[in-house]
Amino acid sequence: MSDVVAVLDALHIQKAAYWGWSAGGAVGFAFVARHPERVVAFVALGADSKPYHELSVQRLRDADPLKGLQDFDESDEGVAVPPWLKEMSGSNLETYLRDYEAYTSDASAWLTWRGEWDSLPRIQSPTLIMCGSKEDPDREPEADARRLQNGRAIFLEGLGHIGAFLRSDLSIPVVKAFLREIGVESESF
């Protein structure tokens, strides 16, 4: 969060719309909760405001981290994972995961991180929570959105975590409509 504040300050931006995917969305929940004066709108794509479940963390611990997305099951995503993403994932993971103990410690930390679940009722910024329907078949973002003062949840049908990220042709129009609806105009879209 301090990095987000530092970037905004360096660019002399007082308020911004924040859009984060995956862990970037989790950081966004914390940022919006702790720095509401800096946020005009928040979009979380494939992000959770709650700690990981033990089973999810156990899967991370048991996985071979050096495989990255090389053997990724694309049927869970609803899209083909492009070669550039597989390659990038593998090379970044090899660099990061040379110390497997650091990887498993990082995965375990998610178990105890409370996120901003307890802060959701205090978040006033207009918030859009999006995820792929295959990513969260229990539709937990709907419960998150109800806990927010000004939240809503949208599901990108037939997509998983990475699929929702890759299908920007579906997510960008939803985000543009959300921002227009709350009165935020952006020339960068």
C-alpha positions in Angstrom: 0.0 0.0 0.0 2.8 2.4 0.8 4.1 1.8 -2.8 0.7 2.8 -4.2 0.7 6.0 -2.1 4.3 6.8 -3.2 3.4 6.4 -6.9 0.3 8.6 -6.5 2.4 11.2 -4.6 5.2 11.1 -7.1 2.8 11.7 -10.0 0.9 14.4 -8.0 -2.4 12.5 -8.2 -4.7 13.1 -5.2 -7.4 10.6 -6.1 -7.5 7.7 -8.5 -9.6 4.8 -9.6 -7.8 1.6 -8.5 -8.1 -1.6 -10.5 -6.3 -4.6 -9.2 -6.2 -8.2 -10.3 -5.5 -11.2 -8.0 -3.1 -10.2 -5.3 -3.2 -6.6 -6.6 -6.9 -6.6 -5.9 -6.2 -7.9 -2.3 -3.8 -4.9 -1.9 -6.6 -2.7 -3.3 -9.0 -3.8 -0.6 -6.4 -2.8 2.0 -5.6 0.5 0.2 -9.3 1.5 -0.1 -9.9 0.7 3.5 -6.9 2.6 4.8 -6.7 5.5 2.3 -10.3 6.3 1.3 -9.4 9.9 0.6 -7.2 8.7 -2.3 -9.8 6.6 -4.1 -12.7 7.6 -6.4 -13.5 4.0 -7.3 -12.2 0.5 -6.8 -12.3 -2.5 -9.1 -11.2 -5.9 -7.9 -10.8 -8.6 -10.6 -10.2 -12.1 -9.3 -9.4 -10.9 -5.8 -10.6 -11.9 -2.4 -10.8 -9.8 0.7 -10.6 -12.8 3.0 -7.8 -15.1 4.0 -7.1 -18.1 1.9 -8.7 -21.4 2.9 -6.4 -24.1 4.3 -7.1 -26.3 1.3 -6.1 -23.6 -1.1 -2.8 -23.0 0.7 -2.2 -26.7 1.0 -2.6 -26.9 -2.8 0.0 -24.2 -3.2 2.4 -26.0 -0.8 1.9 -29.3 -2.7 2.3 -27.9 -6.2 5.6 -28.0 -8.1 6.2 -24.2 -8.3 8.8 -24.5 -11.0 6.2 -25.7 -13.5 4.5 -22.3 -13.5 1.7 -22.4 -16.1 3.5 -25.0 -18.3 1.1 -27.8 -17.3 -1.8 -25.5 -16.5 -5.3 -27.0 -17.0 -6.8 -24.6 -19.5 -10.3 -26.2 -19.2 -10.6 -24.5 -15.8 -10.0 -21.1 -17.4 -12.4 -21.0 -20.3 -9.6 -19.7 -22.6 -6.3 -20.9 -24.0 -3.4 -19.6 -21.9 -1.1 -17.8 -24.4 2.5 -19.0 -24.8 3.8 -15.6 -23.7 2.1 -15.9 -20.3 3.3 -19.5 -19.8 6.8 -18.4 -20.6 6.7 -15.4 -18.4 5.2 -17.4 -15.6 7.9 -20.0 -15.8 10.8 -17.6 -15.9 9.5 -15.4 -13.1 8.8 -18.4 -10.9 12.2 -19.9 -11.5 13.8 -16.7 -10.3 11.5 -16.3 -7.3 11.3 -19.9 -6.3 14.9 -20.9 -6.1 14.3 -21.0 -2.4 11.3 -23.3 -2.1 11.1 -22.5 1.6 10.4 -18.9 0.8 7.6 -19.9 -1.5 5.9 -22.1 1.0 6.3 -19.5 3.7 4.6 -17.0 1.4 1.8 -19.4 0.7 1.3 -20.1 4.4 1.2 -16.4 5.3 -2.0 -16.1 3.3 -3.6 -18.3 6.0 -3.1 -15.8 8.8 -3.6 -12.6 6.7 -7.0 -11.2 7.6 -7.1 -9.0 4.6 -9.7 -6.3 4.9 -12.8 -8.5 5.4 -13.5 -6.8 8.8 -13.1 -3.4 7.1 -15.6 -4.0 4.3 -18.6 -2.3 5.9 -16.5 0.9 6.4 -15.4 1.1 2.7 -17.4 3.9 1.1 -15.7 4.0 -2.3 -17.8 2.7 -5.2 -16.5 -0.8 -5.6 -16.9 -3.4 -8.4 -15.9 -6.9 -7.6 -15.5 -9.1 -10.8 -14.4 -12.7 -11.2 -14.8 -15.6 -13.5 -17.7 -17.9 -12.7 -15.4 -20.9 -12.7 -13.0 -19.1 -10.3 -15.7 -18.8 -7.6 -18.6 -21.1 -8.2 -19.9 -20.3 -4.7 -20.3 -16.7 -5.8 -18.6 -15.3 -2.6 -18.0 -11.8 -4.2 -21.8 -11.3 -3.9 -21.4 -11.6 -0.1 -18.4 -9.2 -0.2 -20.4 -6.7 -2.3 -23.3 -6.8 0.2 -20.9 -5.9 3.1 -19.7 -2.8 1.2 -21.6 0.5 1.4 -21.5 0.9 -2.3 -20.5 -2.4 -3.8 -21.6 -4.7 -6.6 -20.4 -8.1 -8.0 -20.2 -9.2 -11.6 -19.3 -12.6 -12.9 -17.6 -13.3 -16.2 -19.4 -16.5 -17.1 -17.4 -19.5 -18.2 -14.0 -18.1 -17.1 -11.5 -18.9 -14.4 -9.0 -16.7 -12.6 -6.6 -16.3 -15.5 -9.3 -16.5 -18.1 -11.1 -13.4 -16.5 -7.8 -11.6 -16.6 -7.1 -12.5 -20.2 -10.6 -11.6 -21.5 -10.1 -7.8 -21.2 -12.6 -7.5 -24.1 -15.2 -8.6 -21.6 -14.0 -6.8 -18.4 -13.0 -3.4 -19.8 -16.6 -2.6 -21.1 -18.0 -3.6 -17.7 -15.5 -1.3 -15.9 -16.1 1.6 -18.3 -19.8 1.3 -17.7 -19.3 1.2 -13.9 -17.1 4.3 -14.0 -19.5 6.2 -16.2 -22.4 5.2 -13.9 -20.6 6.7 -10.9 -19.5 9.8 -12.7 -15.8 9.0 -13.2 -14.6 9.9 -16.7 -11.3 8.7 -17.9 -9.5 9.7 -21.1 -7.2 6.7 -20.8 -9.9 4.1 -21.6 
